[in-house]
């Protein structure tokens, strides 16, 4: 049963199917080439036979005369004139006379000037002398034609030897009467050559097919080796080792493209797993504090509270922590949806000057309450393709942080500048600033600068605002930078594609710097 299953797997395998494809293609190609060469050889042999018969015809017209012969009572005979002492002429004439016939226009063979017998060679007589009616018909066709007419026929001797006949009209020089003359040549050697050629290829093709199939099986195995490596690597990959990558072969072919695509897929999976782990870690870390506080408040109410006011105070504090817990959960879910692509931006042509001016106006009251001077420096027009809700959330977070960490008497300034390919939005303050070593981490979720307390106080917020800001900038194909000096202030600089220039003209890869 196991062996049967192995054979079934072998026959269904891609390597076997590729080998069969190679074998079929190789067979068709080799057979086609063999047939094409055979047809070419047959044509070549046929041309040679035709040239040979044309040469015999020319020799016949050069050495034979149709004229009266005195020895036979001035009967019209075929007489051959050549030097019998010249071996070349003798050979030519004897070859021509091997298969030949001469007949008058009525179809009757005329005598030979030497033997007095009908001018029909033994071999021609064996293949069959033309009937008088057939000869008369050919003579009529030839004499009626303005051009010399040639008659070709295929015949066989009594032994089955194939012979080709070339027939035509020859006029007597004495009285101008037409005579039918035919010369022939055997092409048994040509048939044998073609048959031998066919048998050779019939013997070669199966061997070549077997050899080609083995070679195709080997080459298919070599070609599929990288694919098997990808499959084996995919089997080894799990949630605990998503950092593994398959090295490319450097060939730049389809297999390298497959490997690169596979590696990119693993990168996306790794990012998704990392995001899930980060989300779980953030939730477990950030929810621990409010849950512990709620538990403590309830335990106080349960074990130590004695009066109504004490119960009320414990319940109030628990509700406050529950409210903060709800805020954390909502913020985490919203950020997770944003980073996983579940939030789709509703982009439209947006005048950033109006948006910034409205928000600065809204923040004037909390700025005055904190004793901070809030100003804006805006151009007349500044357009961008953006989602208004998300842009407002981004600016709100930046302004809230700037006012939160700027002491009384300080200043916060927002500015917009228009460039050919992008617009630049800056939020700067002269507050406490951020130490240099903490700048790379300020966009991480729940990151709080040490020294400002680790407990989530209302002043510090949830530590998710700048994570939202980073995502919004990245979602708009923008880039954000931050500069800060402790004790002197912080400056956030955001660049977004200019609506007039198009997003393709601006290289802002990465989103966060």
Rosetta blueprint (number, residue, H / E / L):
1 X L
2 X H
3 X H
4 X H
5 X H
6 X H
7 X H
8 X H
9 X H
10 X H
11 X H
12 X H
13 X L
14 X H
15 X H
16 X H
17 X H
18 X H
19 X H
20 X H
21 X H
22 X H
23 X H
24 X H
25 X H
26 X H
27 X H
28 X H
29 X H
30 X H
31 X H
32 X H
33 X H
34 X H
35 X H
36 X H
37 X H
38 X H
39 X H
40 X H
41 X H
42 X H
43 X H
44 X H
45 X H
46 X H
47 X H
48 X H
49 X H
50 X H
51 X H
52 X H
53 X H
54 X H
55 X H
56 X H
57 X H
58 X H
59 X H
60 X H
61 X H
62 X H
63 X H
64 X E
65 X E
66 X E
67 X E
68 X E
69 X E
70 X H
71 X H
72 X H
73 X L
74 X L
75 X E
76 X E
77 X E
78 X E
79 X E
80 X E
81 X L
82 X L
83 X L
84 X L
85 X L
86 X L
87 X H
88 X H
89 X H
90 X H
91 X H
92 X H
93 X H
94 X H
95 X H
96 X H
97 X L
98 X L
99 X L
100 X E
101 X E
102 X E
103 X E
104 X E
105 X L
106 X L
107 X L
108 X L
109 X E
110 X L
111 X E
112 X E
113 X L
114 X L
115 X L
116 X L
117 X L
118 X E
119 X L
120 X E
121 X L
122 X H
123 X H
124 X H
125 X H
126 X H
127 X H
128 X L
129 X L
130 X L
131 X L
132 X H
133 X H
134 X H
135 X H
136 X H
137 X H
138 X H
139 X H
140 X H
141 X H
142 X H
143 X H
144 X H
145 X L
146 X L
147 X L
148 X L
149 X L
150 X L
151 X E
152 X E
153 X E
154 X E
155 X E
156 X E
157 X L
158 X L
159 X L
160 X L
161 X L
162 X E
163 X E
164 X E
165 X E
166 X E
167 X E
168 X E
169 X E
170 X E
171 X E
172 X L
173 X L
174 X L
175 X L
176 X L
177 X L
178 X E
179 X E
180 X E
181 X E
182 X E
183 X E
184 X E
185 X E
186 X E
187 X L
188 X H
189 X H
190 X H
191 X H
192 X H
193 X H
194 X H
195 X H
196 X H
197 X H
198 X H
199 X H
200 X H
201 X H
202 X H
203 X H
204 X H
205 X H
206 X H
207 X H
208 X H
209 X H
210 X H
211 X H
212 X H
213 X H
214 X H
215 X H
216 X H
217 X H
218 X H
219 X H
220 X H
221 X H
222 X H
223 X H
224 X H
225 X H
226 X H
227 X H
228 X H
229 X H
230 X H
231 X H
232 X H
233 X H
234 X H
235 X H
236 X H
237 X L
238 X L
239 X L
240 X L
241 X L
242 X L
243 X L
244 X L
245 X L
246 X L
247 X L
248 X L
249 X L
250 X L
251 X L
252 X L
253 X L
254 X H
255 X H
256 X H
257 X H
258 X H
259 X H
260 X H
261 X H
262 X H
263 X H
264 X H
265 X H
266 X H
267 X H
268 X H
269 X H
270 X H
271 X H
272 X H
273 X H
274 X H
275 X H
276 X H
277 X H
278 X H
279 X H
280 X H
281 X H
282 X H
283 X H
284 X H
285 X H
286 X H
287 X H
288 X H
289 X H
290 X H
291 X H
292 X H
293 X H
294 X H
295 X H
296 X H
297 X H
298 X H
299 X H
300 X H
301 X H
302 X H
303 X H
304 X L
305 X L
306 X L
307 X L
308 X H
309 X H
310 X H
311 X H
312 X H
313 X H
314 X H
315 X H
316 X H
317 X H
318 X H
319 X H
320 X H
321 X H
322 X H
323 X H
324 X H
325 X H
326 X H
327 X H
328 X H
329 X H
330 X H
331 X H
332 X H
333 X H
334 X H
335 X H
336 X H
337 X H
338 X H
339 X H
340 X L
341 X L
342 X L
343 X L
344 X L
345 X L
346 X L
347 X L
348 X E
349 X E
350 X E
351 X E
352 X H
353 X H
354 X H
355 X H
356 X H
357 X H
358 X H
359 X H
360 X H
361 X H
362 X H
363 X L
364 X H
365 X H
366 X H
367 X H
368 X H
369 X H
370 X L
371 X L
372 X L
373 X E
374 X E
375 X E
376 X E
377 X E
378 X L
379 X L
380 X L
381 X L
382 X L
383 X E
384 X E
385 X E
386 X E
387 X L
388 X H
389 X H
390 X H
391 X H
392 X H
393 X H
394 X H
395 X H
396 X H
397 X H
398 X H
399 X H
400 X H
401 X H
402 X H
403 X H
404 X H
405 X L
406 X L
407 X L
408 X L
409 X L
410 X L
411 X E
412 X E
413 X E
414 X E
415 X E
416 X E
417 X E
418 X E
419 X L
420 X L
421 X L
422 X E
423 X E
424 X E
425 X E
426 X E
427 X E
428 X E
429 X E
430 X L
431 X L
432 X L
433 X L
434 X L
435 X L
436 X H
437 X H
438 X H
439 X H
440 X H
441 X H
442 X L
443 X L
444 X L
445 X L
446 X L
447 X L
448 X L
449 X L
450 X L
451 X L
452 X L
453 X L
454 X L
455 X L
456 X L
457 X L
458 X L
459 X L
460 X L
461 X L
462 X L
463 X L
464 X L
465 X H
466 X H
467 X H
468 X H
469 X H
470 X H
471 X H
472 X H
473 X H
474 X H
475 X H
476 X L
477 X L
478 X L
479 X E
480 X E
481 X E
482 X E
483 X E
484 X E
485 X E
486 X L
487 X L
488 X L
489 X E
490 X E
491 X E
492 X E
493 X E
494 X E
495 X E
496 X E
497 X E
498 X L
499 X L
500 X L
501 X L
502 X L
503 X H
504 X H
505 X H
506 X L
507 X L
508 X L
509 X L
510 X L
511 X L
512 X E
513 X L
